[in-house]
Amino acid sequence: MESILTLAIPVVIGLLVVKLLLSQIGCLWKLVVNGVSGFICLWLLNMISAYTGISLEINLVTCLFTGFLGTPGIILLVLGQMM
């Protein structure tokens, strides 16, 4: 009985660690996807800036901000630039 417990405890702890690491990788993947979508939105905004007069700097912070908040994020960045 003790040999089963001494084998089962490390296996259970190992499975919990693997599950924790996989959940963190999912969070990292979501961060990358949001950043890329934010970059695309800012790039499109800058492409039409000749017509609108609105141009935003594209960097990591603005890409992630836009990726997380979407259209409201772009609006907040434009309002922040106008102030």
OpenMM code with the backbone's topology and positions (N, CA, C; nanometers):
from openmm import Vec3, app, unit

residues = "MET GLU SER ILE LEU THR LEU ALA ILE PRO VAL VAL ILE GLY LEU LEU VAL VAL LYS LEU LEU LEU SER GLN ILE GLY CYS LEU TRP LYS LEU VAL VAL ASN GLY VAL SER GLY PHE ILE CYS LEU TRP LEU LEU ASN MET ILE SER ALA TYR THR GLY ILE SER LEU GLU ILE ASN LEU VAL THR CYS LEU PHE THR GLY PHE LEU GLY THR PRO GLY ILE ILE LEU LEU VAL LEU GLY GLN MET MET".split()
positions = [
    Vec3(0.0820, -0.1189, 0.0000),
    Vec3(0.0000, 0.0000, 0.0000),
    Vec3(0.0867, 0.1257, 0.0000),
    Vec3(0.1935, 0.1259, 0.0771),
    Vec3(0.2808, 0.2430, 0.0835),
    Vec3(0.3516, 0.2657, -0.0492),
    Vec3(0.3880, 0.1589, -0.1184),
    Vec3(0.4573, 0.1757, -0.2457),
    Vec3(0.3647, 0.2380, -0.3515),
    Vec3(0.2361, 0.2070, -0.3447),
    Vec3(0.1408, 0.2678, -0.4378),
    Vec3(0.1268, 0.4169, -0.4093),
    Vec3(0.1209, 0.4537, -0.2800),
    Vec3(0.1102, 0.5948, -0.2433),
    Vec3(0.2370, 0.6716, -0.2783),
    Vec3(0.3526, 0.6099, -0.2588),
    Vec3(0.4768, 0.6799, -0.2912),
    Vec3(0.4914, 0.6990, -0.4415),
    Vec3(0.4267, 0.6184, -0.5200),
    Vec3(0.4281, 0.6362, -0.6646),
    Vec3(0.3158, 0.7296, -0.7102),
    Vec3(0.2000, 0.7228, -0.6458),
    Vec3(0.0832, 0.8008, -0.6886),
    Vec3(0.0984, 0.9493, -0.6575),
    Vec3(0.1581, 0.9829, -0.5450),
    Vec3(0.1699, 1.1239, -0.5064),
    Vec3(0.2549, 1.2027, -0.6063),
    Vec3(0.3750, 1.1566, -0.6451),
    Vec3(0.4509, 1.2327, -0.7457),
    Vec3(0.3812, 1.2387, -0.8815),
    Vec3(0.3088, 1.1342, -0.9177),
    Vec3(0.2374, 1.1349, -1.0458),
    Vec3(0.1272, 1.2410, -1.0431),
    Vec3(0.0527, 1.2487, -0.9362),
    Vec3(-0.0549, 1.3474, -0.9244),
    Vec3(0.0037, 1.4890, -0.9241),
    Vec3(0.1118, 1.5096, -0.8503),
    Vec3(0.1762, 1.6416, -0.8478),
    Vec3(0.2289, 1.6768, -0.9865),
    Vec3(0.2865, 1.5807, -1.0563),
    Vec3(0.3357, 1.6043, -1.1915),
    Vec3(0.2238, 1.6428, -1.2867),
    Vec3(0.1098, 1.5746, -1.2771),
    Vec3(-0.0043, 1.6078, -1.3624),
    Vec3(-0.0572, 1.7480, -1.3332),
    Vec3(-0.0588, 1.7868, -1.2067),
    Vec3(-0.1024, 1.9221, -1.1713),
    Vec3(-0.0075, 2.0282, -1.2267),
    Vec3(0.1223, 2.0017, -1.2223),
    Vec3(0.2208, 2.0947, -1.2763),
    Vec3(0.2056, 2.1066, -1.4273),
    Vec3(0.1853, 1.9950, -1.4957),
    Vec3(0.1659, 1.9979, -1.6416),
    Vec3(0.0405, 2.0763, -1.6763),
    Vec3(-0.0678, 2.0554, -1.6018),
    Vec3(-0.1915, 2.1288, -1.6272),
    Vec3(-0.1705, 2.2784, -1.6058),
    Vec3(-0.0970, 2.3166, -1.5035),
    Vec3(-0.0690, 2.4575, -1.4768),
    Vec3(0.0129, 2.5190, -1.5899),
    Vec3(0.1140, 2.4475, -1.6374),
    Vec3(0.1967, 2.4985, -1.7463),
    Vec3(0.1182, 2.5125, -1.8755),
    Vec3(0.0311, 2.4178, -1.9047),
    Vec3(-0.0504, 2.4259, -2.0262),
    Vec3(-0.1481, 2.5422, -2.0204),
    Vec3(-0.2018, 2.5705, -1.9026),
    Vec3(-0.2934, 2.6845, -1.8919),
    Vec3(-0.2185, 2.8157, -1.9109),
    Vec3(-0.0932, 2.8227, -1.8681),
    Vec3(-0.0132, 2.9439, -1.8881),
    Vec3(0.0235, 2.9615, -2.0342),
    Vec3(0.0470, 2.8531, -2.1056),
    Vec3(0.0775, 2.8617, -2.2483),
    Vec3(-0.0448, 2.9133, -2.3232),
    Vec3(-0.1628, 2.8721, -2.2833),
    Vec3(-0.2855, 2.9221, -2.3445),
    Vec3(-0.3014, 3.0721, -2.3237),
    Vec3(-0.2658, 3.1195, -2.2061),
    Vec3(-0.2720, 3.2625, -2.1769),
    Vec3(-0.1708, 3.3384, -2.2624),
    Vec3(-0.0523, 3.2827, -2.2789),
    Vec3(0.0502, 3.3454, -2.3620),
    Vec3(0.0061, 3.3487, -2.5075),
    Vec3(-0.0557, 3.2421, -2.5551),
    Vec3(-0.1045, 3.2369, -2.6932),
    Vec3(-0.2115, 3.3436, -2.7155),
    Vec3(-0.3012, 3.3614, -2.6191),
    Vec3(-0.4054, 3.4627, -2.6300),
    Vec3(-0.3441, 3.6028, -2.6341),
    Vec3(-0.2398, 3.6251, -2.5568),
    Vec3(-0.1702, 3.7536, -2.5568),
    Vec3(-0.1094, 3.7824, -2.6937),
    Vec3(-0.0500, 3.6821, -2.7558),
    Vec3(0.0097, 3.6987, -2.8890),
    Vec3(-0.0981, 3.7284, -2.9930),
    Vec3(-0.2069, 3.6545, -2.9899),
    Vec3(-0.3150, 3.6749, -3.0862),
    Vec3(-0.3746, 3.8148, -3.0703),
    Vec3(-0.3965, 3.8585, -2.9473),
    Vec3(-0.4511, 3.9921, -2.9239),
    Vec3(-0.3544, 4.1002, -2.9708),
    Vec3(-0.2261, 4.0800, -2.9492),
    Vec3(-0.1273, 4.1771, -2.9944),
    Vec3(-0.1234, 4.1894, -3.1455),
    Vec3(-0.1324, 4.0770, -3.2147),
    Vec3(-0.1314, 4.0790, -3.3613),
    Vec3(-0.2580, 4.1452, -3.4148),
    Vec3(-0.3715, 4.1162, -3.3541),
    Vec3(-0.4952, 4.1808, -3.3997),
    Vec3(-0.4913, 4.3306, -3.3725),
    Vec3(-0.4319, 4.3709, -3.2614),
    Vec3(-0.4151, 4.5142, -3.2335),
    Vec3(-0.3245, 4.5803, -3.3345),
    Vec3(-0.2171, 4.5123, -3.3734),
    Vec3(-0.1261, 4.5651, -3.4755),
    Vec3(-0.1986, 4.5856, -3.6076),
    Vec3(-0.2796, 4.4874, -3.6471),
    Vec3(-0.3531, 4.4976, -3.7738),
    Vec3(-0.4501, 4.6154, -3.7698),
    Vec3(-0.5200, 4.6333, -3.6586),
    Vec3(-0.6139, 4.7457, -3.6478),
    Vec3(-0.5409, 4.8793, -3.6556),
    Vec3(-0.4278, 4.8920, -3.5862),
    Vec3(-0.3520, 5.0171, -3.5909),
    Vec3(-0.2936, 5.0405, -3.7293),
    Vec3(-0.2485, 4.9358, -3.7942),
    Vec3(-0.1931, 4.9494, -3.9284),
    Vec3(-0.3006, 4.9977, -4.0261),
    Vec3(-0.4209, 4.9401, -4.0147),
    Vec3(-0.5309, 4.9837, -4.1004),
    Vec3(-0.5686, 5.1292, -4.0727),
    Vec3(-0.5681, 5.1684, -3.9456),
    Vec3(-0.5975, 5.3069, -3.9103),
    Vec3(-0.4933, 5.4009, -3.9705),
    Vec3(-0.3670, 5.3614, -3.9652),
    Vec3(-0.2607, 5.4444, -4.0216),
    Vec3(-0.2666, 5.4469, -4.1744),
    Vec3(-0.3202, 5.3428, -4.2360),
    Vec3(-0.3320, 5.3413, -4.3818),
    Vec3(-0.4345, 5.4446, -4.4305),
    Vec3(-0.5376, 5.4688, -4.3524),
    Vec3(-0.6384, 5.5670, -4.3922),
    Vec3(-0.6144, 5.7030, -4.3267),
    Vec3(-0.4991, 5.7215, -4.2656),
    Vec3(-0.4716, 5.8472, -4.1956),
    Vec3(-0.4626, 5.9662, -4.2911),
    Vec3(-0.4336, 5.9436, -4.4172),
    Vec3(-0.4299, 6.0539, -4.5133),
    Vec3(-0.5690, 6.1142, -4.5300),
    Vec3(-0.6710, 6.0329, -4.5133),
    Vec3(-0.8084, 6.0806, -4.5281),
    Vec3(-0.8669, 6.1319, -4.3968),
    Vec3(-0.8257, 6.0714, -4.2861),
    Vec3(-0.8848, 6.1072, -4.1572),
    Vec3(-0.7993, 6.2037, -4.0763),
    Vec3(-0.6699, 6.2046, -4.1001),
    Vec3(-0.5803, 6.2885, -4.0213),
    Vec3(-0.5448, 6.2267, -3.8870),
    Vec3(-0.5885, 6.1048, -3.8625),
    Vec3(-0.5601, 6.0354, -3.7363),
    Vec3(-0.4496, 5.9344, -3.7609),
    Vec3(-0.3422, 5.9483, -3.6854),
    Vec3(-0.2306, 5.8559, -3.6977),
    Vec3(-0.1821, 5.8198, -3.5581),
    Vec3(-0.1670, 5.6918, -3.5326),
    Vec3(-0.1205, 5.6450, -3.4025),
    Vec3(0.0102, 5.5695, -3.4184),
    Vec3(0.0959, 5.5834, -3.3188),
    Vec3(0.2226, 5.5114, -3.3191),
    Vec3(0.1962, 5.3626, -3.2958),
    Vec3(0.2680, 5.2793, -3.3689),
    Vec3(0.2534, 5.1348, -3.3521),
    Vec3(0.3721, 5.0846, -3.2706),
    Vec3(0.3448, 5.0418, -3.1480),
    Vec3(0.4460, 4.9788, -3.0635),
    Vec3(0.3780, 4.8695, -2.9812),
    Vec3(0.4534, 4.8030, -2.8981),
    Vec3(0.4006, 4.6893, -2.8231),
    Vec3(0.2849, 4.7292, -2.7328),
    Vec3(0.2968, 4.8418, -2.6655),
    Vec3(0.1930, 4.8837, -2.5709),
    Vec3(0.0635, 4.9167, -2.6441),
    Vec3(0.0720, 4.9929, -2.7530),
    Vec3(-0.0505, 5.0289, -2.8241),
    Vec3(-0.1133, 4.9070, -2.8918),
    Vec3(-0.0312, 4.8150, -2.9398),
    Vec3(-0.0858, 4.6928, -3.0014),
    Vec3(-0.1609, 4.6085, -2.8992),
    Vec3(-0.1033, 4.5895, -2.7811),
    Vec3(-0.1698, 4.5094, -2.6780),
    Vec3(-0.2940, 4.5805, -2.6257),
    Vec3(-0.2848, 4.7127, -2.6091),
    Vec3(-0.3994, 4.7903, -2.5625),
    Vec3(-0.5158, 4.7773, -2.6605),
    Vec3(-0.4858, 4.7917, -2.7883),
    Vec3(-0.5884, 4.7794, -2.8909),
    Vec3(-0.6378, 4.6353, -2.9013),
    Vec3(-0.5476, 4.5395, -2.8873),
    Vec3(-0.5877, 4.3995, -2.8944),
    Vec3(-0.6803, 4.3588, -2.7821),
    Vec3(-0.6552, 4.4091, -2.6619),
    Vec3(-0.7403, 4.3738, -2.5483),
    Vec3(-0.8744, 4.4465, -2.5521),
    Vec3(-0.8729, 4.5742, -2.5874),
    Vec3(-0.9953, 4.6528, -2.5801),
    Vec3(-1.0702, 4.6639, -2.7118),
    Vec3(-1.0029, 4.6348, -2.8228),
    Vec3(-1.0688, 4.6418, -2.9527),
    Vec3(-1.0942, 4.7857, -2.9956),
    Vec3(-1.2112, 4.8098, -3.0514),
    Vec3(-1.2468, 4.9430, -3.1004),
    Vec3(-1.2463, 5.0484, -2.9890),
    Vec3(-1.2984, 5.0188, -2.8694),
    Vec3(-1.2873, 5.1190, -2.7627),
    Vec3(-1.1415, 5.1534, -2.7294),
    Vec3(-1.0515, 5.0592, -2.7458),
    Vec3(-0.9103, 5.0868, -2.7230),
    Vec3(-0.8544, 5.1855, -2.8229),
    Vec3(-0.8941, 5.1713, -2.9489),
    Vec3(-0.8501, 5.2659, -3.0519),
    Vec3(-0.9062, 5.4040, -3.0220),
    Vec3(-1.0320, 5.4101, -2.9834),
    Vec3(-1.0951, 5.5383, -2.9511),
    Vec3(-1.0239, 5.6042, -2.8331),
    Vec3(-0.9897, 5.5263, -2.7321),
    Vec3(-0.9184, 5.5822, -2.6167),
    Vec3(-0.7790, 5.6311, -2.6551),
    Vec3(-0.7105, 5.5596, -2.7427),
    Vec3(-0.5784, 5.6044, -2.7878),
    Vec3(-0.5886, 5.7335, -2.8675),
    Vec3(-0.6893, 5.7446, -2.9523),
    Vec3(-0.7079, 5.8679, -3.0300),
    Vec3(-0.7413, 5.9839, -2.9380),
    Vec3(-0.8308, 5.9627, -2.8415),
    Vec3(-0.8649, 6.0681, -2.7466),
    Vec3(-0.7437, 6.1085, -2.6621),
    Vec3(-0.6625, 6.0110, -2.6243),
    Vec3(-0.5416, 6.0413, -2.5498),
    Vec3(-0.4416, 6.1209, -2.6310),
    Vec3(-0.4357, 6.0956, -2.7578),
    Vec3(-0.3456, 6.1699, -2.8450),
    Vec3(-0.3943, 6.3133, -2.8650),
    Vec3(-0.5252, 6.3331, -2.8684),
    Vec3(-0.5803, 6.4669, -2.8895),
    Vec3(-0.5646, 6.5571, -2.7686),
    Vec3(-0.5489, 6.4986, -2.6517),
    Vec3(-0.5379, 6.5798, -2.5302),
    Vec3(-0.4068, 6.6453, -2.5215),
] * unit.nanometer
topology = app.Topology()
chain = topology.addChain("A")
for resn in residues:
    res = topology.addResidue(resn, chain)
    for name in ("N", "CA", "C"):
        topology.addAtom(name, app.Element.getBySymbol(name[0]), res)
